[in-house]
Amino acid sequence: MKSEDAFDAYERLIREWQERLNLVSRGDLEKIKGRHIGDSLKLYELLPELKFQTAIDVGCGAGFPGIPLSIVQSDKTFTLVESIAKKCAFLEAAVSALSLTNVSVICSRSEDLGREKAHRDRYDLAVARALAHPSTALELVVPLAKVGGACVFWGSGPDWADRDRIDKVAAMLGGAYVGDKPYHLEGDDRERKLVLVEKRSPTPEKYPRRPGVPEKSPLK
């Protein structure tokens, strides 16, 4: 299936499931390609130097950015992580309907997954889009990347502009903030950015903390 055909089919699936499951906001239903698919693909546009074979998308919801990225690069393997069972059912249906043989879905809390030997310090690339407060997102994502790998976060707002705090928290988890790439989506004045963190050493055993704690008590 060509990429454009796959994106069209993906959009139709989202619309079909939207009646049963709140996958995107009602106002975004007419902007799926620009607001969500196009935004997901900013990774390839703004960070073309990233080299990876295995990627994991944490808290992917309706599949952003993992599914669009996997459609464009069918030679890479992608793991989609979502904790809500109904959303996992949608992801499984989408992967099947789009014949994405390079994608697997895991229904799990990322705090639990980050402690499993099969996933901890394993992936070349770990990503998250609109997942949580920066400190929380870092704690949920960085443990999954392998040493020498990278983590990319889609962020906006003042919290994601605090580079010193991002670097401090990343260092606690074995990572280092290395920069960001600001951009705007068409028709939207809000500045967004891709934040890049390198994994430089194994994540200390105490992270991630037990489910719920990273959100309730973000690292400082």
Secondary structure, DSSP 8 states (H G I E B T S, - for coil): --HHHHHHHHHHHHHHHHTTS--S-GGGGGGIIIIIIHHHTHHHHH-TT---SEEEEET-TTTTTHHHHHHH-TTSEEEEEES-HHHHHHHHHHHHHTT-TTEEEEES-HHHHTTSTTTTT-EEEEEEES-S-HHHHHHHHGGGEEEEEEEEEEEESGGGG-HHHHHHHHHHTTEEEEEEEEE--TT--S-EEEEEEEE-S---TT-S-STTHHHHS---
